[in-house]
Amino acid sequence: MKIIGICSSPSINGNTGVLVKSLLGELENLGAEIEFIDLAREELQFCRGCMSCLRTGQCIIPDSLNEIRNKMAVADGLILGSPSYGIRPNAIMKNFLDRVGLFNAYAAMFGDKYIIGVSTAGGIGAKQVAKQLTDLVICPFKQGKIVGTLHAHVGVKRVEELPDIDKKISKLALKMFNAIERKRRFPFQKLFKKILFGILLRRIFINNLMRNKDGRMKAVYEYLIEKKILAA
Ligand SMILES: Cc1cc2nc3c(=O)[nH]c(=O)nc-3n(C[C@H](O)[C@H](O)[C@H](O)COP(=O)(O)O)c2cc1C
């Protein structure tokens, strides 16, 4: 079992990174192979909006993105963490989601993953941000499994000082480990979004895909066929 934890806090040893690393530590103790990716220390340019990922399957910008995305593609579980900035993920995470987002939105690259969203805030927004991060696995052609969220409002404290935080971390890590081992499904998580994406948006996506399957959406089409997400 492989779990990747990705954190976008710019702070060295920041609160969000502590939570992501603690979850990974618990999962490692349970027997998982883990890796931590510190997005702020990676070379990641802004998305150029060229959409060539849809045609080629790769991002044309020669930086860390393709390598990170390839690691995520072979993981069983993903932990995404961002501090809450104005009740949104921070800009580093937003850019990362833009960079992986377009190909993933169509090809559902992470549609078979188990995911946990993690966020910390001073006093407001951590829960909303942690939930927003789990949207990564909800795509029209396939929806991944949302294990849960870990969120904390730290005020002027360090996250480690919060009561019960260790218990929450252990419980959630165990939930992810067991869910992956037992191939658990979470059918009622984000039910409304799943219906919206799986039925309504799916039709729009299929029309768009079929019109462009030999051209600007070639890689998406080939990926969906190869992974048997779509029938040829
Ligand atoms: C630009 C910026 C915006 C922020 N916006 C909010 C906010 O809207 N609500 C809040 O409660 N905390 C806000 N914070 C505080 C951070 O969310 C909080 O300190 C968080 O724990 C930082 O995580 P880190 O240590 O992992 O970087 C903000 C901090 C910064 C730097």
Ligand as a Chemical Component Dictionary entry (heavy atoms), coordinates in Angstrom:
data_LIG
# 
_chem_comp.id                   LIG 
_chem_comp.type                 NON-POLYMER 
_chem_comp.pdbx_formal_charge   0 
_chem_comp.three_letter_code    LIG 
# 
loop_
_chem_comp_atom.comp_id 
_chem_comp_atom.atom_id 
_chem_comp_atom.alt_atom_id 
_chem_comp_atom.type_symbol 
_chem_comp_atom.charge 
_chem_comp_atom.model_Cartn_x 
_chem_comp_atom.model_Cartn_y 
_chem_comp_atom.model_Cartn_z 
_chem_comp_atom.pdbx_ordinal 
LIG C1  C1  C 0 -2.440 34.982 3.600  1  
LIG C2  C2  C 0 -3.057 34.304 4.779  2  
LIG C3  C3  C 0 -4.445 34.197 4.857  3  
LIG C4  C4  C 0 -5.033 33.590 5.950  4  
LIG N1  N1  N 0 -6.393 33.510 6.009  5  
LIG C5  C5  C 0 -6.971 32.965 7.102  6  
LIG C6  C6  C 0 -8.394 32.919 7.209  7  
LIG O1  O1  O 0 -9.138 33.342 6.331  8  
LIG N2  N2  N 0 -8.931 32.379 8.335  9  
LIG C7  C7  C 0 -8.151 31.897 9.348  10 
LIG O2  O2  O 0 -8.686 31.445 10.333 11 
LIG N3  N3  N 0 -6.799 31.898 9.255  12 
LIG C8  C8  C 0 -6.187 32.421 8.170  13 
LIG N4  N4  N 0 -4.827 32.441 8.082  14 
LIG C9  C9  C 0 -4.026 31.764 9.118  15 
LIG C10 C10 C 0 -3.559 30.377 8.655  16 
LIG O3  O3  O 0 -4.602 29.649 8.047  17 
LIG C11 C11 C 0 -3.030 29.547 9.839  18 
LIG O4  O4  O 0 -2.022 30.249 10.497 19 
LIG C12 C12 C 0 -2.541 28.185 9.401  20 
LIG O5  O5  O 0 -2.441 27.317 10.516 21 
LIG C13 C13 C 0 -1.191 28.253 8.708  22 
LIG O6  O6  O 0 -0.813 26.963 8.341  23 
LIG P1  P1  P 0 0.717  26.546 8.149  24 
LIG O7  O7  O 0 1.393  26.725 9.482  25 
LIG O8  O8  O 0 0.636  25.121 7.735  26 
LIG O9  O9  O 0 1.276  27.399 7.073  27 
LIG C14 C14 C 0 -4.219 33.048 6.998  28 
LIG C15 C15 C 0 -2.834 33.157 6.900  29 
LIG C16 C16 C 0 -2.248 33.780 5.822  30 
LIG C17 C17 C 0 -0.743 33.874 5.739  31 
# 
loop_
_chem_comp_bond.comp_id 
_chem_comp_bond.atom_id_1 
_chem_comp_bond.atom_id_2 
_chem_comp_bond.value_order 
_chem_comp_bond.pdbx_ordinal 
LIG C1  C2  SING 1  
LIG C2  C3  SING 2  
LIG C2  C16 DOUB 3  
LIG C3  C4  DOUB 4  
LIG C4  N1  SING 5  
LIG C4  C14 SING 6  
LIG N1  C5  DOUB 7  
LIG C5  C6  SING 8  
LIG C5  C8  SING 9  
LIG C6  O1  DOUB 10 
LIG C6  N2  SING 11 
LIG N2  C7  SING 12 
LIG C7  O2  DOUB 13 
LIG C7  N3  SING 14 
LIG N3  C8  DOUB 15 
LIG C8  N4  SING 16 
LIG N4  C9  SING 17 
LIG N4  C14 SING 18 
LIG C9  C10 SING 19 
LIG C10 O3  SING 20 
LIG C10 C11 SING 21 
LIG C11 O4  SING 22 
LIG C11 C12 SING 23 
LIG C12 O5  SING 24 
LIG C12 C13 SING 25 
LIG C13 O6  SING 26 
LIG O6  P1  SING 27 
LIG P1  O7  DOUB 28 
LIG P1  O8  SING 29 
LIG P1  O9  SING 30 
LIG C14 C15 DOUB 31 
LIG C15 C16 SING 32 
LIG C16 C17 SING 33 
# 
